[in-house]
């Protein structure tokens, strides 16, 4: 261990956590980037009963490499809240202190927000707060340089200092009471975005989502503005960004900027009662999914490529909401490689009294216990022979908070299974039906092979059955009622069968049982339906026939690897089946041989007699 000098030891004065070292660690803890840090300040404003908040950036020209560019010099958050007394103001700048430590009713509580979020982005924090007009504001500050040099060991006693005139000119919310938080002296590497406009536009995405319930209800207005020496360069209110896409008048691109893009799932919100310390608290789960006209109202049959589709791709996950304010959009519940995950939304809302149950972190950016439940399966942890009720009782006896969340998370998983099936059904045939009328596809290739087999002496009764008008009607009805295609898509497919004289038509559907495909005859047409309930469909069939417009090269490669692994596991499953079916072993070997021979015919180019 390296030795330190006596002067260095005296400098730390034996402190368990020397202030200058602690502040360095705190600067790197907790806040993902600038917009999350700004959201923390807005939390404080809302907690202080503010109805208006201004987020204002001031830019200056700076020399960057060989040219001058605009860079953020100051960021201010100004509100019309209650303001703070000098005593409260000083406490608010202490780490781990605050006036809401025991208050579970509001969105703030943990006492780290103002100082921690601020120094995570800047080296100097100044705060003005007033309750009798901005001329009578009280002011104090924190300065990282002074703390690191040992010059500042406690929050300076607030002194009376009027709000600077330039900030009064830049904000209309300054009234009888309020607070101005000012950041300056930035480390470039800490700001997520260097320019004011980029900072504010990206901040709108987050705060429009976090505070959507406040903004939508008219309880809060957040103004975003950028200034330079030349005046204002950007000025706009933050718009609602609803990941459930149920709120009108949002930041969603047209035609869904004035109307909801999604529809409610089921009959309404699902509520769960959780009893804790003798009191009952309600957790609400609300679910939405895309309207059918997200497909028909776009200029392209691929709704994911539309501006509103790209917007929804940035709102994928389960929205975790505490006291009307979103903590996070948890992607752990999604299938990361599937672009259709953007077409559903789930929100879980709970009161702050359940913070410990959900595992809320002190920066209010995560609900760790709930997030872990995305991968939770009680059977993985159950003792041999232990039933679900007994397992849950054991968790409760051990004080494990997960016991109170099992019902909530199992409900979400169950609904997601069905939602994903319905979303898949929405787009059946939408992107392939046009190609089916124009170019040969795998249905036609398979049909050619059926004909070749019949013409080479392997004819069956169905080969001569033809495809009558009754067969056409029955196929169309089957596609709608059993495979859940839309009436128009079913009609398009049936017409393609007739016009191309197909012998084979592939389909997808929700089938019962363990088979991963089924076959059904309609005259001389064999309809092969892949079972969307079977894992082979997602991991192999769909992985190799995805909507790939929004996928990166890496995501496409990942799909191929997954499909390749699935194919190997499929063969391994057959090999194991042969081993276990000892009485049928010879028959299975013969079946494998014959199927392999048939597969060679179908996969080989040209005909095979």
KALIN-V286181 format. One record per residue. N is the residue number from 1. RES is the residue in three letters. PSI is psi in whole degrees, -180 to 180 (NA if undefined). NEAR is the number of other C-alpha atoms within 10 Angstrom. Layout:
BEGIN
N/RES/PSI/NEAR, N/RES/PSI/NEAR
END
This chain:
BEGIN
1/UNK/133/3, 2/UNK/142/3, 3/UNK/146/5, 4/UNK/160/8, 5/UNK/165/8, 6/UNK/-37/8, 7/UNK/-41/9, 8/UNK/-41/9, 9/UNK/-42/11, 10/UNK/-33/10, 11/UNK/-39/12, 12/UNK/-14/15, 13/UNK/26/10, 14/UNK/11/9, 15/UNK/136/10, 16/UNK/-43/8, 17/UNK/94/10, 18/UNK/133/15, 19/UNK/-43/18, 20/UNK/-28/19, 21/UNK/-37/12, 22/UNK/-40/13, 23/UNK/-32/20, 24/UNK/-43/15, 25/UNK/-39/11, 26/UNK/-30/17, 27/UNK/-26/20, 28/UNK/8/15, 29/UNK/130/13, 30/UNK/-47/17, 31/UNK/125/22, 32/UNK/-45/13, 33/UNK/-169/16, 34/UNK/-42/21, 35/UNK/-35/21, 36/UNK/-36/20, 37/UNK/-41/22, 38/UNK/-36/23, 39/UNK/-33/19, 40/UNK/-40/23, 41/UNK/-36/23, 42/UNK/-35/24, 43/UNK/-47/21, 44/UNK/-39/21, 45/UNK/-45/26, 46/UNK/-40/23, 47/UNK/-27/17, 48/UNK/18/19, 49/UNK/27/16, 50/UNK/144/24, 51/UNK/-14/18, 52/UNK/134/21, 53/UNK/132/28, 54/UNK/130/24, 55/UNK/114/24, 56/UNK/128/25, 57/UNK/140/27, 58/UNK/127/23, 59/UNK/152/23, 60/UNK/161/16, 61/UNK/129/14, 62/UNK/150/13, 63/UNK/118/10, 64/UNK/112/10, 65/UNK/-114/7, 66/UNK/5/6, 67/UNK/166/8, 68/UNK/138/11, 69/UNK/155/14, 70/UNK/133/16, 71/UNK/148/20, 72/UNK/130/25, 73/UNK/-33/19, 74/UNK/148/19, 75/UNK/131/20, 76/UNK/142/24, 77/UNK/119/24, 78/UNK/135/32, 79/UNK/169/32, 80/UNK/33/25, 81/UNK/-164/26, 82/UNK/-19/19, 83/UNK/172/26, 84/UNK/147/20, 85/UNK/163/15, 86/UNK/-39/20, 87/UNK/-44/10, 88/UNK/-40/14, 89/UNK/-42/25, 90/UNK/-41/22, 91/UNK/-38/17, 92/UNK/-24/23, 93/UNK/3/26, 94/UNK/139/18, 95/UNK/128/17, 96/UNK/6/16, 97/UNK/-178/17, 98/UNK/175/21, 99/UNK/3/14, 100/UNK/24/16, 101/UNK/-34/13, 102/UNK/8/11, 103/UNK/109/13, 104/UNK/-1/16, 105/UNK/-24/13, 106/UNK/-177/18, 107/UNK/-16/22, 108/UNK/162/27, 109/UNK/-34/23, 110/UNK/-12/20, 111/UNK/14/22, 112/UNK/-10/21, 113/UNK/-62/28, 114/UNK/-56/24, 115/UNK/-40/23, 116/UNK/-46/24, 117/UNK/-37/26, 118/UNK/-50/26, 119/UNK/-11/24, 120/UNK/-17/25, 121/UNK/-31/26, 122/UNK/170/23, 123/UNK/-13/19, 124/UNK/129/19, 125/UNK/126/22, 126/UNK/142/17, 127/UNK/127/25, 128/UNK/135/28, 129/UNK/141/32, 130/UNK/150/30, 131/UNK/3/20, 132/UNK/45/13, 133/UNK/151/16, 134/UNK/-19/23, 135/UNK/-25/15, 136/UNK/25/18, 137/UNK/151/26, 138/UNK/143/25, 139/UNK/141/24, 140/UNK/-178/20, 141/UNK/169/19, 142/UNK/141/22, 143/UNK/117/18, 144/UNK/-40/20, 145/UNK/-44/14, 146/UNK/-37/14, 147/UNK/-46/19, 148/UNK/-30/17, 149/UNK/0/11, 150/UNK/13/14, 151/UNK/-21/12, 152/UNK/109/16, 153/UNK/-10/14, 154/UNK/160/12, 155/UNK/125/17, 156/UNK/142/13, 157/UNK/127/14, 158/UNK/143/20, 159/UNK/155/13, 160/UNK/126/15, 161/UNK/120/16, 162/UNK/150/16, 163/UNK/130/22, 164/UNK/141/12, 165/UNK/-35/10, 166/UNK/-32/8, 167/UNK/-28/15, 168/UNK/-38/15, 169/UNK/-28/9, 170/UNK/-5/20, 171/UNK/138/19, 172/UNK/-1/15, 173/UNK/-7/19, 174/UNK/116/24, 175/UNK/-143/17, 176/UNK/-38/16, 177/UNK/158/21, 178/UNK/-174/28, 179/UNK/141/31, 180/UNK/120/27, 181/UNK/125/20, 182/UNK/124/21, 183/UNK/141/21, 184/UNK/176/20, 185/UNK/70/16, 186/UNK/145/18, 187/UNK/124/11, 188/UNK/-36/13, 189/UNK/-13/9, 190/UNK/-29/16, 191/UNK/128/17, 192/UNK/-37/15, 193/UNK/138/18, 194/UNK/-34/17, 195/UNK/156/19, 196/UNK/-46/25, 197/UNK/-45/20, 198/UNK/-40/12, 199/UNK/-46/19, 200/UNK/-39/25, 201/UNK/-41/16, 202/UNK/-34/15, 203/UNK/-35/22, 204/UNK/-39/23, 205/UNK/-45/19, 206/UNK/-53/23, 207/UNK/-27/23, 208/UNK/-29/23, 209/UNK/-45/26, 210/UNK/-43/27, 211/UNK/24/28, 212/UNK/-36/24, 213/UNK/-37/21, 214/UNK/-45/17, 215/UNK/-45/20, 216/UNK/-35/19, 217/UNK/-7/8, 218/UNK/12/10, 219/UNK/-17/14, 220/UNK/135/19, 221/UNK/128/18, 222/UNK/119/23, 223/UNK/136/22, 224/UNK/125/23, 225/UNK/148/23, 226/UNK/136/23, 227/UNK/157/20, 228/UNK/-173/17, 229/UNK/-19/9, 230/UNK/-2/8, 231/UNK/-161/10, 232/UNK/136/14, 233/UNK/-11/13, 234/UNK/135/15, 235/UNK/111/15, 236/UNK/150/13, 237/UNK/148/15, 238/UNK/130/26, 239/UNK/156/22, 240/UNK/135/27, 241/UNK/93/28, 242/UNK/112/26, 243/UNK/-13/28, 244/UNK/-11/28, 245/UNK/42/27, 246/UNK/-13/19, 247/UNK/131/21, 248/UNK/173/17, 249/UNK/63/16, 250/UNK/-176/23, 251/UNK/1/21, 252/UNK/134/26, 253/UNK/157/16, 254/UNK/149/15, 255/UNK/14/14, 256/UNK/23/19, 257/UNK/-21/17, 258/UNK/0/14, 259/UNK/156/15, 260/UNK/142/20, 261/UNK/-24/26, 262/UNK/170/23, 263/UNK/155/17, 264/UNK/144/19, 265/UNK/130/17, 266/UNK/-156/11, 267/UNK/-5/8, 268/UNK/-169/11, 269/UNK/146/15, 270/UNK/126/15, 271/UNK/146/15, 272/UNK/129/17, 273/UNK/126/14, 274/UNK/122/16, 275/UNK/128/12, 276/UNK/124/12, 277/UNK/42/5, 278/UNK/-1/6, 279/UNK/150/9, 280/UNK/129/11, 281/UNK/150/17, 282/UNK/132/15, 283/UNK/128/19, 284/UNK/135/17, 285/UNK/120/21, 286/UNK/143/20, 287/UNK/145/25, 288/UNK/163/22, 289/UNK/162/23, 290/UNK/143/24, 291/UNK/156/17, 292/UNK/-32/14, 293/UNK/1/12, 294/UNK/-20/21, 295/UNK/-46/19, 296/UNK/-23/13, 297/UNK/-3/13, 298/UNK/163/18, 299/UNK/-5/10, 300/UNK/143/12, 301/UNK/-17/18, 302/UNK/95/17, 303/UNK/-24/21, 304/UNK/-23/24, 305/UNK/-9/18, 306/UNK/157/18, 307/UNK/-40/15, 308/UNK/-28/20, 309/UNK/-40/22, 310/UNK/-35/16, 311/UNK/-46/18, 312/UNK/-23/25, 313/UNK/-18/19, 314/UNK/2/12, 315/UNK/38/25, 316/UNK/130/26, 317/UNK/-180/24, 318/UNK/122/24, 319/UNK/119/26, 320/UNK/116/25, 321/UNK/129/23, 322/UNK/122/25, 323/UNK/46/17, 324/UNK/-5/18, 325/UNK/131/22, 326/UNK/131/24, 327/UNK/-48/23, 328/UNK/162/20, 329/UNK/101/23, 330/UNK/111/18, 331/UNK/-4/16, 332/UNK/-16/15, 333/UNK/-2/20, 334/UNK/164/16, 335/UNK/104/12, 336/UNK/-30/13, 337/UNK/-3/16, 338/UNK/112/18, 339/UNK/-14/18, 340/UNK/-7/21, 341/UNK/-20/23, 342/UNK/-15/23, 343/UNK/17/27, 344/UNK/160/27, 345/UNK/141/28, 346/UNK/136/23, 347/UNK/131/21, 348/UNK/117/22, 349/UNK/133/21, 350/UNK/158/21, 351/UNK/159/18, 352/UNK/-15/22, 353/UNK/-18/17, 354/UNK/20/19, 355/UNK/-48/17, 356/UNK/-31/13, 357/UNK/-44/20, 358/UNK/-14/24, 359/UNK/44/18, 360/UNK/131/19, 361/UNK/164/16, 362/UNK/-16/17, 363/UNK/4/21, 364/UNK/40/24, 365/UNK/-9/18, 366/UNK/155/19, 367/UNK/86/22, 368/UNK/-42/14, 369/UNK/-44/19, 370/UNK/-40/23, 371/UNK/-39/20, 372/UNK/-24/14, 373/UNK/-13/19, 374/UNK/-32/18, 375/UNK/12/12, 376/UNK/133/15, 377/UNK/111/12, 378/UNK/-28/16, 379/UNK/-23/13, 380/UNK/-27/7, 381/UNK/-7/10, 382/UNK/148/15, 383/UNK/158/11, 384/UNK/126/7, 385/UNK/-2/8, 386/UNK/130/12, 387/UNK/165/12, 388/UNK/-45/12, 389/UNK/-41/8, 390/UNK/-39/13, 391/UNK/-45/17, 392/UNK/-43/19, 393/UNK/-37/13, 394/UNK/-42/14, 395/UNK/-43/14, 396/UNK/-42/14, 397/UNK/-31/10, 398/UNK/-1/10, 399/UNK/23/11, 400/UNK/118/15, 401/UNK/-19/17, 402/UNK/-25/21, 403/UNK/-30/18, 404/UNK/-8/20, 405/UNK/-3/18, 406/UNK/-46/17, 407/UNK/-41/13, 408/UNK/-49/20, 409/UNK/-34/21, 410/UNK/-37/15, 411/UNK/-43/12, 412/UNK/-46/20, 413/UNK/-43/14, 414/UNK/-44/10, 415/UNK/-37/15, 416/UNK/-39/19, 417/UNK/-45/11, 418/UNK/-39/13, 419/UNK/-44/21, 420/UNK/-37/17, 421/UNK/-41/15, 422/UNK/-38/15, 423/UNK/-41/19, 424/UNK/-41/17, 425/UNK/-31/18, 426/UNK/-37/20, 427/UNK/8/19, 428/UNK/126/18, 429/UNK/-11/20, 430/UNK/-42/20, 431/UNK/-18/14, 432/UNK/-19/14, 433/UNK/-38/15, 434/UNK/-44/14, 435/UNK/-34/12, 436/UNK/-29/19, 437/UNK/-15/16, 438/UNK/-44/9, 439/UNK/150/8, 440/UNK/145/11, 441/UNK/-166/13, 442/UNK/-28/12, 443/UNK/-41/19, 444/UNK/-38/19, 445/UNK/-44/15, 446/UNK/-38/18, 447/UNK/-42/19, 448/UNK/-41/19, 449/UNK/-36/20, 450/UNK/-45/20, 451/UNK/-43/16, 452/UNK/-42/19, 453/UNK/-42/19, 454/UNK/-41/15, 455/UNK/-18/12, 456/UNK/18/11, 457/UNK/10/9, 458/UNK/37/12, 459/UNK/143/14, 460/UNK/174/11, 461/UNK/-37/8, 462/UNK/-26/15, 463/UNK/-26/19, 464/UNK/4/11, 465/UNK/-25/12, 466/UNK/-180/14, 467/UNK/97/19, 468/UNK/173/13, 469/UNK/-35/11, 470/UNK/-41/11, 471/UNK/-41/17, 472/UNK/-45/19, 473/UNK/-43/13, 474/UNK/-37/13, 475/UNK/-46/23, 476/UNK/-43/22, 477/UNK/-41/18, 478/UNK/-41/15, 479/UNK/-37/23, 480/UNK/-51/16, 481/UNK/-37/12, 482/UNK/-36/12, 483/UNK/-5/21, 484/UNK/36/21, 485/UNK/156/26, 486/UNK/159/19, 487/UNK/-39/13, 488/UNK/-41/13, 489/UNK/-40/21, 490/UNK/-40/22, 491/UNK/-44/19, 492/UNK/-43/18, 493/UNK/-45/24, 494/UNK/-41/21, 495/UNK/-35/15, 496/UNK/-37/18, 497/UNK/-44/22, 498/UNK/-50/15, 499/UNK/-31/10, 500/UNK/0/14, 501/UNK/50/16, 502/UNK/149/22, 503/UNK/-17/27, 504/UNK/138/23, 505/UNK/122/20, 506/UNK/148/14, 507/UNK/171/20, 508/UNK/148/23, 509/UNK/166/21, 510/UNK/101/19, 511/UNK/147/18, 512/UNK/160/11, 513/UNK/-175/9, 514/UNK/-7/10, 515/UNK/143/12, 516/UNK/-1/16, 517/UNK/161/18, 518/UNK/161/14, 519/UNK/147/13, 520/UNK/139/12, 521/UNK/137/14, 522/UNK/90/19, 523/UNK/-127/20, 524/UNK/7/20, 525/UNK/129/25, 526/UNK/115/19, 527/UNK/121/20, 528/UNK/118/18, 529/UNK/121/20, 530/UNK/136/23, 531/UNK/108/23, 532/UNK/-11/22, 533/UNK/-18/20, 534/UNK/138/17, 535/UNK/-22/13, 536/UNK/-33/21, 537/UNK/-53/18, 538/UNK/-43/19, 539/UNK/-15/19, 540/UNK/-64/20, 541/UNK/-55/16, 542/UNK/-33/16, 543/UNK/-29/23, 544/UNK/1/17, 545/UNK/56/10, 546/UNK/169/16, 547/UNK/105/16, 548/UNK/5/17, 549/UNK/-34/10, 550/UNK/5/15, 551/UNK/142/15, 552/UNK/168/11, 553/UNK/-39/10, 554/UNK/-39/9, 555/UNK/-39/15, 556/UNK/-42/17, 557/UNK/-37/12, 558/UNK/-38/14, 559/UNK/-45/22, 560/UNK/-43/16, 561/UNK/-42/15, 562/UNK/-44/16, 563/UNK/-41/21, 564/UNK/-44/16, 565/UNK/-40/13, 566/UNK/-42/19, 567/UNK/-42/16, 568/UNK/-42/10, 569/UNK/-33/13, 570/UNK/-45/14, 571/UNK/-37/11, 572/UNK/-37/12, 573/UNK/-40/12, 574/UNK/-43/13, 575/UNK/-42/13, 576/UNK/-37/11, 577/UNK/-44/14, 578/UNK/-41/18, 579/UNK/-41/13, 580/UNK/-28/11, 581/UNK/71/12, 582/UNK/-35/11, 583/UNK/-22/10, 584/UNK/11/12, 585/UNK/-46/14, 586/UNK/-41/12, 587/UNK/-39/13, 588/UNK/-38/18, 589/UNK/-41/13, 590/UNK/-41/11, 591/UNK/-42/12, 592/UNK/-40/14, 593/UNK/-47/12, 594/UNK/-40/12, 595/UNK/-38/12, 596/UNK/-38/12, 597/UNK/-44/11, 598/UNK/-40/13, 599/UNK/-38/11, 600/UNK/-40/12, 601/UNK/-46/17, 602/UNK/-29/19, 603/UNK/-16/12, 604/UNK/139/10, 605/UNK/142/8, 606/UNK/-174/10, 607/UNK/158/14, 608/UNK/114/13, 609/UNK/NA/10
END
